[in-house]
Amino acid sequence: MAAMRKPDKKIIFIIAEHHESRTKSIVFELAACADKIKKFCPAEIKVIILESETEKLSFEITRATGLDAVAIEINELALYNAEIYKTVINDLAEEYFPSFIVIGHTARGLDVASGLAVRMKAACITGVEGLSEAGGRLCFKRQMFFGKINAHIAAGSEPLIITVQPGSFEAYKPDSANPGRVETRRVECFAELTRATGIRRCKFQDSSISEAKVIISAGNGIGEKENLDLIYRMADVFPGSTVGGSRILVDRGWLEYRQQVGLTGARVAPELYIACGISGASQHLAGMRDAGFVVSINKDPGAAIFNESDVCIVEDLKKFIPAFLEEYGKREI
Ligand SMILES: Cc1cc2nc3c(=O)[nH]c(=O)nc-3n(C[C@H](O)[C@H](O)[C@H](O)COP(=O)(O)OP(=O)(O)OC[C@H]3O[C@@H](n4cnc5c(N)ncnc54)[C@H](O)[C@@H]3O)c2cc1C
């Protein structure tokens, strides 16, 4: 890709995230974040789409956002590869000189962002949840020390790469109904160090924890593994729900790691989070603080989780959940 003269206007890249030709919802949150950056410093936004076939994704993204896209088709990306992403985005950056590169704070985004920053000698701020202004400078808000404090960080240089926490920005709604333009190119790029050999499907096919609208989360308070059945039955009541849990249950092998909520698990932002038998350790709270509405069931009235809850149910979950399911069953009839 040929290097060009530095543009007069600033450029913001959004790196699209997708899976099996379906756009991930984080893309629309990244667009909202980029739009907020643009309000602070006028810029042109370009969504960068990397895939082996980009037509469906480009159509979907440019129609929904009205933003322009650069779609790069690379045969080798039939399976995602971070090395190819970093090489191609770096090449595009040498062509367009973006001031900001906005990436999801997701497993895939984190796989790309830090290495890309090293390659581009760019500043990198991860886990961004909001924007602010201090002394005429654009600052990026992120949590520190397990969510105990918020830091507002300004970058000392450009380009700046940021990763955006899912659920931090409302999905972007464009002012105009016009779709953005798409520039499609096909390039050859090979990974030298890593090669994806295939995808092994997880046996669960429910909503992924980072996209679920409702999460029913189980903690040590469930007592026996058999009581997980209560949690799954409760999840069945809520459409678009999934089951999560605290690390203790994952360490015991009762839940899979992908279900762990918290500092060393997933950071989630569902509309409703129901914590069942979870004490509210800071490491767990760090993963669910962005939930819209929190209901907790705990038999200890002093449990720390209650400080983070909208509804606090002081009860033995083995009594409460069956009573809830019974009552719900009656109402369905
Ligand atoms: C570096 C580090 C990283 C960590 N990362 C994570 C992480 O990502 N996610 C995470 O979850 N943890 C993480 N932890 C562990 C964390 O510190 C806590 O140990 C863990 O979150 C506690 O899980 P819990 O609330 O399920 O269990 P507990 O703390 O044992 O709490 C159980 C709760 O259930 C209640 N209870 C008991 N019986 C009942 C009943 N019958 N009905 C209703 N309530 C009942 C109790 O009152 C209690 O409040 C991490 C720890 C470290 C050191």
The ligand as an SDF file (V2000), in Angstrom:
LIG
                    3D

 53 58  0  0  0  0  0  0  0  0999 V2000
   -6.0540  -11.9280   41.6090 C   0  0  0  0  0  0  0  0  0  0  0  0
   -7.4480  -12.4110   41.8570 C   0  0  0  0  0  0  0  0  0  0  0  0
   -8.3450  -12.4010   40.8030 C   0  0  0  0  0  0  0  0  0  0  0  0
   -9.6690  -12.8270   41.0150 C   0  0  0  0  0  0  0  0  0  0  0  0
  -10.5420  -12.7880   39.9640 N   0  0  0  0  0  0  0  0  0  0  0  0
  -11.8320  -13.1030   40.1930 C   0  0  0  0  0  0  0  0  0  0  0  0
  -12.8010  -13.0120   39.1400 C   0  0  0  0  0  0  0  0  0  0  0  0
  -12.4990  -12.6920   37.9850 O   0  0  0  0  0  0  0  0  0  0  0  0
  -14.0890  -13.3210   39.4400 N   0  0  0  0  0  0  0  0  0  0  0  0
  -14.4940  -13.7190   40.6950 C   0  0  0  0  0  0  0  0  0  0  0  0
  -15.6990  -13.9660   40.8820 O   0  0  0  0  0  0  0  0  0  0  0  0
  -13.5830  -13.8280   41.6770 N   0  0  0  0  0  0  0  0  0  0  0  0
  -12.2830  -13.5530   41.4600 C   0  0  0  0  0  0  0  0  0  0  0  0
  -11.3900  -13.7020   42.4740 N   0  0  0  0  0  0  0  0  0  0  0  0
  -11.8410  -14.3460   43.7280 C   0  0  0  0  0  0  0  0  0  0  0  0
  -12.5320  -13.3810   44.6640 C   0  0  0  0  0  0  0  0  0  0  0  0
  -11.5870  -12.7570   45.4870 O   0  0  0  0  0  0  0  0  0  0  0  0
  -13.5320  -14.1270   45.5780 C   0  0  0  0  0  0  0  0  0  0  0  0
  -12.8640  -15.1560   46.2420 O   0  0  0  0  0  0  0  0  0  0  0  0
  -14.7100  -14.7450   44.8270 C   0  0  0  0  0  0  0  0  0  0  0  0
  -15.2850  -13.7920   43.9650 O   0  0  0  0  0  0  0  0  0  0  0  0
  -15.7560  -15.1800   45.8360 C   0  0  0  0  0  0  0  0  0  0  0  0
  -16.7480  -15.8880   45.1750 O   0  0  0  0  0  0  0  0  0  0  0  0
  -18.1980  -15.9980   45.7800 P   0  0  0  0  0  0  0  0  0  0  0  0
  -18.7550  -14.6580   46.0380 O   0  0  0  0  0  0  0  0  0  0  0  0
  -18.9600  -16.9170   44.8820 O   0  0  0  0  0  0  0  0  0  0  0  0
  -17.9470  -16.8210   47.1240 O   0  0  0  0  0  0  0  0  0  0  0  0
  -17.9290  -16.3800   48.6470 P   0  0  0  0  0  0  0  0  0  0  0  0
  -17.0680  -15.2210   48.8830 O   0  0  0  0  0  0  0  0  0  0  0  0
  -17.6600  -17.6300   49.4160 O   0  0  0  0  0  0  0  0  0  0  0  0
  -19.4250  -15.9060   48.9160 O   0  0  0  0  0  0  0  0  0  0  0  0
  -20.5380  -16.7570   48.9640 C   0  0  0  0  0  0  0  0  0  0  0  0
  -21.7410  -15.9090   49.3670 C   0  0  0  0  0  0  0  0  0  0  0  0
  -22.8830  -16.7180   49.3140 O   0  0  0  0  0  0  0  0  0  0  0  0
  -23.7020  -16.4140   50.4380 C   0  0  0  0  0  0  0  0  0  0  0  0
  -24.4700  -17.6260   50.6920 N   0  0  0  0  0  0  0  0  0  0  0  0
  -24.0550  -18.7910   51.2550 C   0  0  0  0  0  0  0  0  0  0  0  0
  -25.0460  -19.6930   51.2680 N   0  0  0  0  0  0  0  0  0  0  0  0
  -26.1300  -19.0750   50.7050 C   0  0  0  0  0  0  0  0  0  0  0  0
  -27.4590  -19.4870   50.4340 C   0  0  0  0  0  0  0  0  0  0  0  0
  -27.8810  -20.7190   50.7160 N   0  0  0  0  0  0  0  0  0  0  0  0
  -28.3050  -18.5880   49.8740 N   0  0  0  0  0  0  0  0  0  0  0  0
  -27.8960  -17.3210   49.5760 C   0  0  0  0  0  0  0  0  0  0  0  0
  -26.6510  -16.8820   49.8150 N   0  0  0  0  0  0  0  0  0  0  0  0
  -25.7840  -17.7480   50.3620 C   0  0  0  0  0  0  0  0  0  0  0  0
  -22.7550  -16.0420   51.5380 C   0  0  0  0  0  0  0  0  0  0  0  0
  -23.3980  -15.2150   52.4920 O   0  0  0  0  0  0  0  0  0  0  0  0
  -21.6480  -15.3230   50.7730 C   0  0  0  0  0  0  0  0  0  0  0  0
  -21.8940  -13.9470   50.7460 O   0  0  0  0  0  0  0  0  0  0  0  0
  -10.0810  -13.2810   42.2850 C   0  0  0  0  0  0  0  0  0  0  0  0
   -9.1590  -13.2810   43.3470 C   0  0  0  0  0  0  0  0  0  0  0  0
   -7.8770  -12.8580   43.1270 C   0  0  0  0  0  0  0  0  0  0  0  0
   -6.9130  -12.8660   44.2930 C   0  0  0  0  0  0  0  0  0  0  0  0
  1  2  1  0
  2  3  1  0
  2 52  2  0
  3  4  2  0
  4  5  1  0
  4 50  1  0
  5  6  2  0
  6  7  1  0
  6 13  1  0
  7  8  2  0
  7  9  1  0
  9 10  1  0
 10 11  2  0
 10 12  1  0
 12 13  2  0
 13 14  1  0
 14 15  1  0
 14 50  1  0
 15 16  1  0
 16 17  1  0
 16 18  1  0
 18 19  1  0
 18 20  1  0
 20 21  1  0
 20 22  1  0
 22 23  1  0
 23 24  1  0
 24 25  2  0
 24 26  1  0
 24 27  1  0
 27 28  1  0
 28 29  2  0
 28 30  1  0
 28 31  1  0
 31 32  1  0
 32 33  1  0
 33 34  1  0
 33 48  1  0
 34 35  1  0
 35 36  1  0
 35 46  1  0
 36 37  1  0
 36 45  1  0
 37 38  2  0
 38 39  1  0
 39 40  1  0
 39 45  2  0
 40 41  1  0
 40 42  2  0
 42 43  1  0
 43 44  2  0
 44 45  1  0
 46 47  1  0
 46 48  1  0
 48 49  1  0
 50 51  2  0
 51 52  1  0
 52 53  1  0
M  END
$$$$
